[in-house]
């Protein structure tokens, strides 16, 4: 019995170590989520007061009102565009950073991480100054004799701003995926006659796909749930799920509808995680 005691204590020790994280998740995630779920079935009055009446009107209203279906499609589409743009901009930087060595790698890694030390609000106001009608971008266009562009308070501004804000997350995820990439494999491909472009498409990219999928999942989830940047760069003209939740909860005081839209966002997250898990098994 004494010999088997340590083995028996192993599972019990694992359960004991997992109890704190389960307790924290239950307190700060599952319980608030459950309350939001319950609130989505409550009828709210025009004054913002909550009643004791249970109703399905909040959910059926989402399907009957074309505004909310268009809002969902627009939010998912814009988030996918932001994710794709972030991936295209971040992949070369991450690959170069992966291949860098010594002091150069350290300096580049600090430059990549440093934007995370600045508030997204400050960075968004910076983009407002850059993309405004008299900002840096339009000033350069005018200096080159090109027509000025409207790059703020529209979808283009939101896409550009969020892509830059999410790039550090994408780069870090890609670096994690590049851990499977061995330089000797590229050398072997070159030895067998593969050109650099062929080696990239057949060796580098397939081996980095886990990092690509992780980065895309992370950036998509952050883009769908982003509020500050779409609110400021969109100027109230770009309607997304997060901004609509804020308006319903704070402006119109329709908490049940805000809770319903929050559950829709969680459903989108769940579908994204399911697609990621399925793609990771392939």
Protein Blocks (a to p, Z undefined) as FASTA:
>chain_A
ZZmmmmmmmmmmmmmmmmmmmmmmmmmmmmmmmmmmmmmmcccdfkopacfbdcfklmmm
mmmpmklmmmmmmmmmmmmmmmmmmmmmmmmmmmmmmmpgcjllmmmmmmmmmmmmpcfk
lmmmmmmmmmmmklmklmmmmmnopacddfehifklmmmmmmmmmmmmmmmmmmmmmmmp
cfklmmmmmmnopafklmmmmmmmmmmmmmmmmmmmmmmmmmmmpmklmmmmnnopaccf
klmmmmmmmmnopaklmmmmmmmmmmmmmmmmmmmmmmmmZZ
